[in-house]
Amino acid sequence: MGKSVYEMVTERIIEQLENGVIPWEMPWTGIQNGAYNRISKKPYSLLNQMLLKHSGEYATFKQWSELGGKIKKGAKSEIVVFWKIQPAEETKEDGSKTIKQIPLLRYYNVFHVSDVEGVKPLEGLKEKEVEPIEEAEKIKEEYKARENLQIIETVSNEAYYSPMRDYIKVPCKEQFKEIEEFYSTLFHEMVHSTGHKTRLDRMGTGANIASFGSEEYSKEELIAEIGSATILNILGIETKKSFRNSAAYIQNWLQVLRNDSKFIVSASSKAEKAVKFILNEG
């Protein structure tokens, strides 16, 4: 039996981690300057941004051919995944039949523009210019007001989100050597806050909150990591994240991903929802 799409996706992420690259911190995962389809001009999903090796234009063999392009000899395709809704008949307990819509993960092969002859790359798509730190503060303030969420910035050595009391606590800006690290920490906790039962309802309440070290806890942490990195990339904020590039950090995620091939697909789709929720993009 061939590999499942989940296994193919997980292998790609594992391959990057083994090479010391943290896919969700790649400079091109930002939707502003990420990978996009040449024909639709639309950026690929967050998961696909992490899977693809380059920023810029991608298209299928057929799409490049229709543009008059020829794939260079020896060029290797990459995969892009998508959900396909498959109707399936289900028999209920009373014997009646019902059609259930089941989402199945599928993939297709794409080639980067650098692997194509006879087609010129598009002129750079216009990006809106932002003052990153100013914009980061604006995102915080708008989210805080919209969600009636308390964000406490105070001298401390703790950063956390309390689902029980629905507030965020982070050290104050002056405690960070780099202001970018403050926003990295803040956005991480803001992503956690999207999981509250009144928002995206990801984490349950009370006794149901995932305990430290559990699989659900790991998934929630990865959602927050991917979500925070994505917002920073959208804003064009770079952080050193040196402690996160440590061997122990990478080994931890390698172990988690090797244990569950559906983990990264689930975490990245939930991170994408969280980012859209914070940015008020529906």
N, C-alpha and C positions, 0 to 999 in steps of 0.2 A: 504494500500500500504506500502511495506517495505521501509526502509531508503535507500536513494541514496548513492552511494559510496562517493560522495562529503560530505554528512552529516556524514557518518561514520568517514571519515578523519578529518573533522572539530571537531567532538566530542572528538576525541582522543587528538587533539592539545589543545582544551579547557580544557579537564580534566587535562592535564599537567600544563597549566597556572594556573588553580584554585588551584593546589597543590604547587604553587610557583616555578615551574620549567619552564624555558624558553627553549622550545625544540630546537631552533636554536643555543643555546649556550651550548648544551650538549657536554661533552668531547668526545663523540664517533661519532659526526657527521662527523668528519674528514674521508676522504676516505682512508687514510693510515691505520687507525686502527678501521674502522667502522664495521657495520654489513654486512655480505656477504653470498651468497648462497653456501652451502656446496658442491654442485655438480659442479657448473660452476667456483667457487672461485671468482666470480665477485662481487664487492661491489654493494649494492643496490643504487638506485637513492637518491638524496638529500632528497626528500620528504619522502621516505621510511625510511631513516636514522632517520628522526625526529619522525616517527610513531613508530618504533620498540623500545622496552624497553631495549634491551641489545646490546652490541657489540658482535662480533664473529659470529658463524655459525647458520644459519637458513636453514630449508628445509621444504617441504610439507610433509604431513602424508605419501604419497606414496613414496617420495624420501627416507625418514627415513626407511620405511619398507623394501625398496629394499636394503638398506645398512645393514639390519638385526636388525634395531632398533625398540624399542617398546616405544610408548608414555606413560609416567608415568600417573598413575591414577590421575584425578583431574587437569591435566595440561591444561592450557587455550591457545588456539591458538591466534596468532596476525595476522593483515592483512598487505599485501603488495599490492600496487596498480600498475597498468600498463595501457597503452593505447592500445586499440584494434581498428584497422581500419575497419569500417563497410561500405561496399558499399551501397549506397542508390540511387534509381532512382529519377531523378528530371525532371519535364517538363518545358521547356523554354517557353518564350512568343510566339515564332513562332510555338509552338506545338511539336517541336522535343524533344526527350528524351535524357538525358545525365546521366552518372553514376558519382555520387559525392562520394568521400571518406570521411567519417565522423569519427573523432576519438572519441571513447567512453571510459570513465574511468571505468575500471573493477578491481576486486580484487581477491586474493586467500589467503587461510589461511596457515600460516607457524608456525612451532614450533622451539624454541631455543634449542640448543644442551643440555642445562642443564635440559630440560624436557624429555630427551630421555634416555632410558636404553639400554645397549648392544652395544653402539657405542662410541668409544673414540673420544674426540675432536682432530682435526688436530693439528700438531705442529704449533706454531705461524708462520704466513706467514711473510716472510722477508720484512722488511721495509727499505727504504733507509735512511741512517743517514744524517741529515741535521743540520747545525748550524742555528737555527731558525731566529735570528735577521739578520744574514748575508744573509740568503736566502730571508727574507722579503724585504731587501734593493735591492736585485738582481731582485725580482719580480717587484718592483717599477721602477727601472731603465730600465729594458727591456721593460716594458709596455709603459713607457714614450717615449722611443726612437722609438719603433715600431709604436706607434699611433701619434707621433709628438705632444705630449700633454705637456703643461707647468704645472709643479707642483711647486707652490710657497710655500716654508717653511719660514715663517717669524714671528717675535714676534707679536702676535695678540691674540684676544679672539674669533676669528671666524674660522669656518671650513665649507667650502662649495665648490660645483662644479657649475661653471657658464656654462649652456648649450649654451647661446648666444655667449660667447666668447671662449668657450671650454678650460677652464683652471681650475685647482684645487688650492685652497688656504687652508693651514692648519697652525696652530701654530707650532713653531719650536720644535724640540725634547726636548730641555732643559726645556721647559715649562711643560712637563709631569712628574709627579712623577714616573711613570713606563714607560719605553720605549715601553712595550707591548701595552699600551693605545694609544701611538702615532700611531702605526701601525693599531690598531683597527679603529681609526678615519680616517687614510689615506685610508685604504681599503674600508671603507664605502663610501668615496667620489669617489674612483676609480670605484666602482660598479656603482654609479650614472653616471659616465662618459661613461660607456659602452652603456648607453641609447641614446647617441647622434645619430643624423640622419645618420652620416657617419659610425656608428658602428652597434649596434643592433636595432637602430631606435625605441626606446621604448617610448620616451617622447614628440615627436613633437618639434616644435620650436616656438619662438615668442609667439603669443597670445594663442597657443595651449598648452603651458607648464602648467602642472597641478598646480592649485592654492592651497595654504596652507589650510589644513583642508578638501580638497575634497577627494573623494574615491580614485581617481587616485594618489593623493599625498601620501595617506596612503599606497597604494600598493607599490609605488616606494620606500618609506621609509622601508617597510618590506623587499623588494628585497635587499636593501642595507644592512640591518641588517643581514639577512640570509647569503648574499654573503660574507660580511666581516667576520662573525663568522666562515664560512666554510673555508676561506683561512687561518685564524688563526689556526683552528683545523688541517688542512692539514700540516701546518708548526710545529704543536705541541706547539704553543704559548698559554699560559693561561693568561686571564685577569680577574681582580676582577669584573669589570662592576657593582660595587655596586649600582650606581645610576640607572642602567637599571633594577635592580631587585626590584625596588621600587614598592609599591602597585599601584601607579598611572600609571606607565608604563604598568604593567600587565593588569590593568583594561581597559586601552585604547585598547590594542589588543583584549581583551575578547569582548569588545563592537563591534569592527570592524568585528571580525570573526563570532559573533552571527548574524550579519546583512547580511552576504553573505557567503553561504557555499562553493562557488567556489573560494573564495579569497585566501586561503592558498595554494591551488593546483596551481593556476595561478602564485602567487608570488614565490613559491619555484621553479617552473620549469624555470621561468625567471631568478631567482638568479643562478640556476645551469648553464644556458647559459652564464650569465655574468662572473661567476668564470672561466669557460672553456675559455672564450674569453680573460680574463686577463692573465691566465696561458698559453695562446697560444696552447690550446689543441683541436682546431677545433670547 
